[in-house]
């Protein structure tokens, strides 16, 4: 939403999930690499920062990055340049970085597992999204959206949620937040077959 409502909306939006990439590959994925930089690097590859040049790089689960990768990210943000793995030639980059975490990053700073300087570099504009249990009014809209998505992706006729189902969804605390709600809706749609509700 931030990207699509900004002057960068016509430029690339690139996502990087730091928790989904093995530690050994994360640096090469983020910054790119040159041919021969490591075993298996049979050709050079552009990193996510370069792909997001003039656009937006979204780093999800930033809190799962190692301290070494945090240091390299901090340098990239401060200098506005990156170095591909296997070279020392800097590349100027103009990418807005949006970072997200499902844990309290400030607490990680206090625990010594997240760099304080990186925290303050990333924490320019903070957007706090409360847990789903705190904003129950969003549950009906999100649920119907997930129903529609699931029906479309499974080539099923569109379904609607009954008021009884919506009340039951709103009565639950959703400890797994939106991902848990989405999973529950996908399961319900799959189990409902051709029924319209």
N, C-alpha and C positions, 0 to 999 in steps of 0.2 A: 504494500500500500504506500509506504514512504517513497519507494522508487517510482511507482507509477504516477504519483502526484508531485513529482519533482521535475526540475528542468532536465534531469538526466533520463527521463522516461523513454526517450527514443534511442538510448544507448543500451549496452548489454546489462542484463541482470544475471549474475553468476552466483550459484550457491555452492557452499563447501561445508560438509558436515564433518567436523573435526573428530567426532566420536566414531564415525563409520569407516575411517581410513586407518589402516595399520600404521603404527608409529613410524616404522621405517620408510613408509611411502608418503607420509603427510607433507613433509617439506617439499618433495618433488612435485606433489599435486598442487600445492599452494604457490610455489615459486617457479616451477618448471625445472627442466634439467637439459643438459647437453648430451649428445651421443657419447657413450662410454663413461658417463659419470659414475655408474655403478653397474653391477652385474645385471644384465637384462635391459640396460638402456641402449637399445640398438639404433635408436634415432633420437634426435632432439625433440623436446616437447614443451609446448607453451603451458605455463601454470595458470591457475585461476586468477591471480592478480592481473596478469597480462590480458587474459580474456575479458576481464571486467574494466579494462582501461576506458576512461571517460564515462563509465557507468557505475554500477553498484556491485560490491562483493558482499554477500551475506554469509557470515561465518556462524553456523549453528553449533551449539555445544562447545563454545570457545573454552569453557572451563576444563574440558578434557585434554587440552593440549599440554604436552610436556613443558617443563621449564625452559629447555633448550629451544623449542619451537616458539614459545612465548617471547623469548629474547629476539629471535629473528623477525617475528611479527612486529614487535615494538620498533625495531630498526626500520622495517619497511614503512610503518606508519609515520615515523618521525622524519625519515629522509625522503619519503615519497619515491622510493626506488626499491627494486628487488634485484637479487642476483640468482640466476638459475643455478641449481646444484651442478657442480663441476666446473664452474667458471667464476672469475672475480669481476667480470664486466657488469657494471650496474646498468639497469634499464629503468628509465624514468616512468613512473606510473601515476595516473590521475584517476584513482578509483575511490569512491566513497565506501567506507567499510561500516557495515551494520553487524553487530555481534549479538548473539543470543545465548542464554544459558537457562537450564531448568533448575539450577541451584543458586544459592546466594553467593555471588562471586566475592563480595566484600568479606564474608565469613572465610572464604578460601584464602583471601589475602591475610587475614588475621591468623589463620592456621599455617601460613607459610607455603601454601601449595599453588598460589597464583601471584604473579608479580604485581606489586603495588603500582609501579610506574605504568605498566600496561593497563591495569584497571583504570587509572585516571586518564590515560590516553583514550581508552574506549568509552569511558563514561562521560562523554560530552553532553549528550542529551539522553536521559534515561527514560525508558518507557516500561513501566511496571504493569504486567498483565496479571491480575489477581487469579487465584485458582478458580476453577469452574464452580466449586461449591459456594464461593463467595458471590458469584454472579449468575445465579440460577435463572435469571430472566433471559440469558443467552441460550439456554438449553433447548427450547423449542425451535428456535431459528437454526442453530447448529445441527440439531437432529434431523430436521427436514432437509437441510443442505446435504448431509451425509447420506440420507435415504436416496435423494436424487442422484448424487454421485455414484452410489453403489448400483442403482438400477441401470444407469447409463453404461457403466463399465462392464456390467454383466448381461447387457441386452435384455433387460427385464422391463415389463410395463411399469410406468411410474406408480408409486405407492404413496399413501398418505398415512400419517400417524394419528391414531384415535386420541381423543382427549384423555382417556384412561391411561394410555401408554405415556403420553406427555406428563401426566401427573406422577406416574411411577418414576419416570426419568428424573423429574425435578425433585423427587423425595430422596433420591440416592445421593451420597456424598461425593462420588467420583474421585477417589484417591489417585487414580491414574490420569486425572485431568482430561483434556480434550481427546488425547490419543485413545484413552480407554472408552470414552463415549463413541468415538468413531468406530473402534473395533466392535463394540456391542451392537451398533447399528448395522454394520456390515454383516455381522453374524445373523442378526434378526432378518435382514433382507434375504440372505442366502437360504435361511431355513423356511421362509414364508413362501417360496416358490412363486406361483402365479397369482397368489392372493393380492388384492389391491390395498389391504391394510396390514 
